[in-house]
């Protein structure tokens, strides 16, 4: 079998990227719709309580998983390459560990809710909220573990559909129903738990079909399972580090600020995360490829894939960041007038996410090429730096301080990882050719900004300014990129996307394509 070329690799990444893009776009729409509904239904304070409870559950879930879901990305492909023996047994053994820990921590949260609500959040009202959220812990653990199993089996398209469409759609429907039947915070929490339970059951069925029970016992050698655990533990610290980084601001705001501030901040954080949607699309696709190219010592393919994907991420992130920077007040107004005070917070957070996307998939490259200890060091450093900044800035600057701390931490550590990738592999992510895209997007942003001012002076509201200004920006940016000239790999991606769009049955065949990757 001939070795893959960069053309075939980028073609496969583009094809699968279409499916993941569609699911991520659907997930973003569902997420924004849910946040809009929750902000209108619960208000800033109620949304803040819901957000704090969700953050506590997410942190506990990461402790329960111990990095086992991430370790599957490395070890399931290894077992399949050896004939598939032991894959199901590995899944069963590791899932038992995760679920057992989740049940213990769920009980701990149930019993410790009064102390956590009183002494940390300084809000007795959080006690019952945390108790109800404790029921979500084992369900979310099972959900995340099975999603990791499907991604390791190169069915990230299917995992993405269940994670990003099925679960959010059920949650949105249940919240909308509860708004008429029994509106309130507790019904919203119940809707979240029920939606994830249904999605987890779907993942169970898919995993059982993907890894059917063998007629004979599939032993997993103890050394393989020990190696799997040794890999998972550093990944666990990396994962908990990223969780702490992503949630540190919210957790510390819950201690130093009010629940209303947490609600406003959570909306700004939700919108700013859209800047890295390109990173979320390509990471599950390119991570196994980096591992494969590392095993075959194909440095040329690694370099070509890294540089091309980084450029795509830069352009997509810059486009979304520009839209957010221009229309940030109008976007926040959609959630309610009480949320427009987070406009500056939104801009700062979006800047940090722009740097995150522009540095490319450096973390995945380090982890999938055997440098997970470097990534572990990066994560620990980032968490410590973020904690220090939050501790200093939140008491004096409130929401703005939390945003500065998070953005500065994200930008600093990702810049460091970019330097590490260059020192370790000699890979340069950027070059002067990027300026063409920056000029095109910057020019389009200026036109959109002037259009926003004009429409605002005419008295139009956000429901008119956002679609008209956004459409003008996207059309102008796309035209500018085309006129300045696309690179060869960009044209290849466009051609692939056109073929994928014109193929009516393309979505149904993604499973087969992902197996070929």
C-alpha positions in Angstrom: 0.0 0.0 0.0 1.6 3.3 -1.1 2.2 5.9 1.6 -0.3 8.8 1.8 0.4 12.1 0.1 -0.3 15.4 1.6 -3.0 15.9 -1.1 -4.9 12.8 0.0 -4.5 13.7 3.7 -5.8 17.2 3.2 -8.6 15.9 1.0 -9.7 13.5 3.8 -9.4 16.2 6.4 -11.5 18.5 4.3 -14.2 15.9 3.7 -14.5 15.0 7.4 -14.2 18.6 8.3 -17.4 19.3 6.4 -19.4 16.9 8.5 -17.8 18.1 11.7 -18.4 21.7 10.6 -22.0 21.0 10.0 -22.4 19.4 13.4 -20.4 22.1 15.2 -22.4 24.8 13.4 -25.6 23.0 14.5 -24.2 22.7 18.0 -23.4 26.4 18.1 -26.9 27.4 17.0 -28.4 25.0 19.5 -26.0 26.3 22.2 -26.7 29.9 21.5 -30.5 29.2 21.4 -30.2 27.4 24.7 -28.2 30.2 26.3 -30.7 32.8 24.9 -33.6 30.8 26.3 -31.9 30.3 29.7 -30.9 33.9 30.0 -34.4 35.0 29.3 -35.9 32.3 31.5 -33.5 32.5 34.5 -32.0 36.0 34.3 -28.4 36.8 35.1 -28.5 35.4 38.7 -30.3 32.2 37.9 -28.0 31.6 34.9 -25.1 32.2 37.2 -26.3 29.5 39.6 -26.8 27.1 36.7 -23.3 27.9 35.4 -21.6 27.4 38.7 -23.3 24.0 39.2 -22.3 22.9 35.7 -18.7 23.9 36.3 -18.5 21.9 39.6 -19.9 18.8 37.8 -17.4 19.2 34.8 -14.5 19.3 37.2 -15.6 16.3 39.1 -16.2 14.4 35.8 -12.6 15.1 34.7 -11.4 13.6 38.0 -13.5 10.5 37.5 -12.2 9.9 34.0 -8.5 10.0 35.0 -7.6 10.7 31.3 -8.9 7.3 30.3 -11.1 8.7 27.5 -8.1 10.6 26.1 -5.8 7.6 26.4 -8.2 5.6 24.2 -7.2 7.9 21.3 -3.7 6.4 21.5 -4.3 2.8 22.5 -7.4 1.7 20.7 -5.7 2.3 17.3 -2.7 0.4 18.5 -4.8 -2.6 19.4 -6.7 -2.5 16.1 -3.4 -2.4 14.3 -2.6 -5.6 16.0 -5.8 -7.3 14.9 -8.3 -5.7 17.3 -7.8 -8.3 20.0 -8.5 -6.8 23.4 -10.3 -3.6 22.3 -13.6 -4.4 23.9 -12.0 -5.7 27.1 -9.9 -2.5 27.4 -13.1 -0.5 27.1 -14.9 -2.6 29.7 -12.1 -2.5 32.2 -11.5 1.3 31.9 -15.2 2.1 32.0 -15.7 0.2 35.2 -12.9 2.3 36.8 -14.4 5.6 35.6 -18.0 4.8 36.6 -17.0 3.5 40.0 -15.1 6.7 40.8 -18.1 8.8 39.5 -20.5 7.1 41.9 -18.3 7.8 44.8 -17.8 11.5 43.9 -21.5 11.9 43.2 -22.3 10.9 46.8 -19.5 13.2 48.0 -21.0 16.2 46.2 -24.4 15.3 47.6 -23.2 15.3 51.1 -20.7 18.1 50.8 -23.1 20.6 49.0 -24.0 22.5 52.2 -20.4 23.2 53.1 -19.4 24.1 49.5 -22.4 26.5 49.1 -21.9 28.2 52.4 -18.1 28.5 52.8 -17.0 28.9 49.2 -19.8 30.3 47.1 -21.2 32.3 50.1 -24.7 31.5 48.8 -27.0 29.1 50.8 -29.2 28.9 47.7 -26.5 27.0 45.9 -26.9 24.0 48.3 -29.9 22.4 46.7 -28.6 23.4 43.2 -25.4 21.3 43.9 -27.4 18.4 45.3 -29.5 18.2 42.2 -26.4 18.5 40.0 -24.8 15.6 41.9 -27.1 13.2 39.9 -25.4 14.3 36.7 -21.9 13.2 37.6 -22.1 9.4 36.6 -24.2 10.2 33.5 -21.7 12.8 32.2 -18.8 10.4 32.9 -20.3 7.7 30.9 -21.2 10.1 28.1 -17.7 11.5 27.8 -16.0 8.1 28.0 -18.1 6.6 25.2 -17.6 9.7 23.1 -13.9 9.2 23.5 -14.2 5.6 22.5 -15.9 6.5 19.3 -13.3 9.2 18.5 -10.5 6.6 19.1 -12.3 4.3 16.6 -12.1 7.1 14.1 -15.8 7.7 14.2 -15.4 11.3 15.5 -18.1 12.3 13.0 -20.7 10.1 14.8 -19.4 11.2 18.2 -19.7 14.8 17.1 -23.3 14.3 16.0 -24.4 12.8 19.3 -22.4 15.2 21.4 -23.0 18.4 19.5 -26.5 17.8 18.0 -28.5 15.1 19.8 -27.8 16.1 23.4 -28.1 19.9 22.9 -31.2 19.5 20.8 -32.9 17.3 23.4 -31.9 19.8 26.1 -33.2 22.7 24.2 -36.5 21.0 23.6 -36.9 20.0 27.2 -36.1 23.5 28.4 -38.6 25.0 26.0 -41.2 22.5 27.3 -40.4 23.2 30.9 -40.8 26.9 30.3 -44.5 26.3 29.7 -45.0 23.4 32.2 -42.7 24.1 35.2 -40.2 27.0 34.5 -37.3 27.4 36.9 -33.8 26.4 37.7 -34.4 22.9 38.9 -36.4 21.9 35.8 -33.5 23.2 33.7 -31.0 21.0 35.6 -33.3 18.0 35.1 -33.5 18.7 31.4 -29.7 18.7 31.2 -29.4 15.4 33.0 -32.1 13.7 30.9 -30.7 15.0 27.6 -27.2 13.6 28.5 -28.7 10.3 29.6 -30.5 9.8 26.3 -27.3 10.7 24.4 -25.2 8.3 26.5 -27.6 5.5 25.7 -27.2 6.3 22.0 -23.4 6.1 22.4 -23.7 2.8 24.2 -25.5 1.3 21.2 -23.0 2.6 18.8 -20.0 1.4 20.8 -21.5 -2.1 21.2 -22.0 -2.3 17.5 -18.5 -1.0 16.8 -16.8 -3.3 19.3 -19.0 -6.5 19.2 -18.6 -9.2 21.8 -16.1 -11.8 20.5 -16.9 -15.5 20.5 -13.8 -16.0 22.7 -12.4 -13.9 25.5 -10.2 -11.0 24.3 -7.4 -10.8 26.8 -5.6 -7.5 27.3 -2.0 -8.0 28.4 -1.3 -6.5 31.8 1.6 -4.5 30.3 -0.7 -3.0 27.7 -3.2 -2.0 30.3 -0.5 -0.6 32.5 1.0 1.4 29.5 -2.5 2.6 28.8 -2.9 3.8 32.4 0.6 5.4 32.4 -0.3 7.4 29.3 -3.8 8.3 30.7 -2.5 9.8 33.9 -0.4 12.6 32.3 -3.4 13.2 30.0 -5.6 13.4 33.0 -3.4 16.1 34.5 -3.5 17.9 31.1 -7.2 17.5 31.0 -7.8 18.7 34.5 -5.4 21.6 33.8 -7.4 22.7 30.8 -10.6 22.3 32.8 -9.2 24.5 35.6 -8.0 27.0 33.0 -11.4 27.1 31.3 -13.3 27.1 34.6 -11.0 28.9 37.0 -12.4 32.3 36.2 -16.0 31.1 36.8 -15.1 29.3 40.0 -13.2 32.3 41.4 -15.9 34.7 40.3 -18.4 32.5 42.2 -16.2 33.1 45.3 -15.4 36.8 44.9 -18.4 38.2 42.9 -22.1 37.7 42.7 -24.1 35.1 40.9 -25.3 37.8 38.6 -21.8 38.6 37.5 -21.2 34.9 36.9 -24.3 34.9 34.6 -23.1 37.8 32.6 -19.6 36.4 32.3 -20.9 33.0 31.2 -22.7 34.5 28.3 -19.6 36.4 27.2 -17.5 33.2 27.6 -20.0 31.3 25.5 -19.9 33.7 22.6 -16.1 34.1 22.7 -15.6 30.3 22.4 -17.0 30.5 18.9 -13.6 32.0 17.8 -12.0 28.5 18.3 -14.7 26.5 16.5 -12.2 25.8 13.7 -9.8 24.3 16.3 -12.6 22.1 17.7 -13.3 20.9 14.2 -9.8 19.9 13.2 -8.4 18.6 16.5 -10.2 15.2 16.5 -9.4 14.8 12.8 -5.7 15.6 12.8 -4.8 14.1 16.2 -4.8 10.5 14.9 -2.9 11.6 11.8 -0.1 13.2 13.9 0.2 9.9 15.8 0.3 7.9 12.6 2.9 10.1 10.9 5.0 10.1 14.1 4.9 6.2 14.1 6.0 6.2 10.4 8.5 9.0 11.0 7.1 11.0 8.1 8.3 14.5 9.0 7.3 16.0 5.7 3.7 15.0 6.0 3.6 16.2 9.6 5.0 19.6 8.6 2.7 20.0 5.7 -0.4 19.1 7.7 0.6 21.3 10.6 1.3 24.4 8.5 -1.8 24.1 6.3 -4.2 23.4 9.2 -2.7 26.3 11.2 -3.3 28.7 8.3 -6.9 27.6 8.0 -7.4 28.1 11.7 -5.9 31.6 11.6 -8.2 32.7 8.9 -11.4 31.2 10.4 -10.6 32.6 13.9 -9.8 36.0 12.5 -13.1 36.1 10.6 -15.1 35.2 13.7 -13.1 37.5 16.0 -13.7 40.4 13.7 -17.4 39.8 13.7 -17.5 39.6 17.5 -15.4 42.7 17.9 -17.7 44.8 15.7 -21.1 43.5 16.8 -20.3 42.6 20.4 -22.9 45.0 22.0 -25.6 43.9 19.6 -24.9 40.2 20.2 -25.1 40.6 24.0 -28.3 42.6 23.6 -29.9 39.5 22.2 -29.6 37.8 25.6 -31.2 40.7 27.4 -30.3 44.2 28.4 -28.8 43.0 31.6 -26.0 41.3 29.7 -24.7 44.2 27.6 -22.4 45.2 30.4 -20.2 42.3 29.4 -19.2 43.8 26.0 -15.6 44.6 27.2 -15.3 41.2 28.8 -16.4 39.6 25.5 -13.8 41.5 23.5 -11.0 40.5 25.9 -11.9 36.9 26.0 -12.2 36.8 22.2 -8.7 38.2 21.8 -7.3 35.4 24.0 -9.1 32.8 21.9 -7.8 34.3 18.7 -4.3 33.7 19.8 -5.3 30.1 20.8 -6.5 29.4 17.3 -3.8 31.2 15.5 -1.0 29.1 17.1 -2.5 26.0 15.6 -2.9 22.4 16.9 0.3 22.6 18.9 -1.0 20.8 21.9 -2.3 17.9 19.8 1.0 17.7 18.0 3.0 17.4 21.3 0.6 14.9 22.8 0.3 12.6 19.8 4.0 12.5 19.1 5.0 11.3 22.5 5.7 14.7 24.1 2.7 14.6 26.5 5.0 15.5 29.4 5.8 18.8 27.7 2.1 19.4 27.4 1.7 18.5 31.0 4.3 21.1 32.0 2.6 23.6 29.8 -0.8 22.9 31.4 0.5 23.1 35.0 2.3 26.4 34.2 -0.8 27.8 32.6 -3.1 26.9 35.5 -0.7 28.4 38.0 -0.3 31.6 36.0 -4.1 31.8 35.5 -4.8 31.2 39.2 -2.3 33.9 40.2 -3.8 36.5 37.8 -7.4 35.7 38.8 -6.5 36.0 42.5 -4.9 39.4 41.9 -7.3 40.9 39.3 -10.8 39.6 40.2 -11.0 41.2 43.7 -10.1 44.6 42.2 -11.5 44.5 38.7 -14.3 42.0 38.8 -15.5 40.7 35.5 -12.8 42.5 33.5 -10.1 41.1 35.7 -11.3 37.6 35.2 -11.3 38.2 31.4 -7.8 39.6 31.4 -6.5 36.7 33.5 -8.0 34.1 31.2 -7.0 35.8 27.9 -3.5 36.5 29.1 -3.0 32.9 30.3 -4.3 31.4 27.0 -2.2 33.7 24.8 1.0 33.1 26.9 0.9 29.4 27.0 -0.1 28.9 23.4 2.7 31.2 22.3 5.1 29.1 24.4 3.9 25.8 22.8 4.5 27.4 19.4 8.1 28.0 20.4 8.4 24.4 21.7 7.1 22.9 18.4 9.8 24.9 16.6 12.5 23.8 18.9 11.5 20.1 19.0 10.5 19.6 15.3 11.7 22.7 13.5 8.2 23.5 12.4 7.3 27.1 11.5 3.6 27.7 11.6 3.4 31.1 9.9 4.9 32.9 7.0 4.4 36.2 5.1 1.8 34.6 2.9 -0.6 34.9 5.8 -0.7 38.7 5.2 -3.0 38.3 2.2 -5.7 36.8 4.4 -5.1 39.4 7.1 -5.5 42.3 4.6 -8.6 40.8 3.1 -10.3 40.2 6.5 -9.2 43.5 7.9 -10.6 45.4 4.9 -13.9 43.6 5.2 -14.0 44.4 8.9 -13.6 48.1 8.2 -16.5 48.0 5.7 -18.7 46.1 8.2 -17.8 48.5 11.0 -18.8 51.5 8.9 -22.1 49.7 7.9 -22.8 49.0 11.6 -22.4 52.7 12.5 -24.7 53.7 9.6 -27.4 51.3 10.5 -27.2 52.2 14.2 -27.5 55.9 13.4 -30.7 55.1 11.4 -32.2 53.5 14.5 -32.0 49.8 13.5 -31.7 47.2 16.3 -29.5 44.2 16.7 -31.8 41.9 14.8 -31.2 44.0 11.7 -27.6 45.1 12.2 -26.1 41.7 12.9 -27.4 39.8 9.8 -26.9 42.7 7.4 -23.5 43.6 8.7 -22.4 40.0 9.1 -23.4 39.1 5.6 -21.6 42.1 4.1 -18.5 41.2 6.1 -18.4 37.6 5.0 -19.0 38.4 1.3 -16.3 41.1 1.3 -13.8 38.9 3.2 -14.4 35.9 0.8 -14.1 38.1 -2.2 -10.9 39.6 -0.9 -9.3 36.3 -0.2 -10.2 35.1 -3.7 -8.9 38.2 -5.5 -5.6 38.1 -3.6 -5.2 34.5 -4.6 -5.5 31.2 -2.8 -2.6 28.8 -2.2 -2.5 25.4 -3.8 -3.6 23.6 -0.6 -6.5 26.1 -0.1 -7.8 25.5 -3.6 -7.6 21.7 -3.0 -9.7 22.2 0.1 -12.2 24.3 -1.7 -12.6 21.7 -4.5 -13.1 19.0 -1.9 -15.7 21.0 -0.1 -17.6 21.6 -3.4 -17.6 18.0 -4.2 -18.7 17.1 -0.7 -21.6 19.6 -0.9 -22.7 18.5 -4.3 -22.7 14.8 -3.2 -26.1 14.2 -1.7 -25.1 11.0 -0.2 -21.7 12.2 1.1 -22.8 12.5 4.7 -23.9 8.9 4.8 -20.5 7.8 3.6 -18.4 9.7 6.1 -18.1 6.6 8.3 -16.3 4.8 5.4 -14.1 7.9 4.7 -13.1 8.1 8.3 -12.0 4.5 8.3 -9.8 5.2 5.2 -8.1 8.0 7.1 
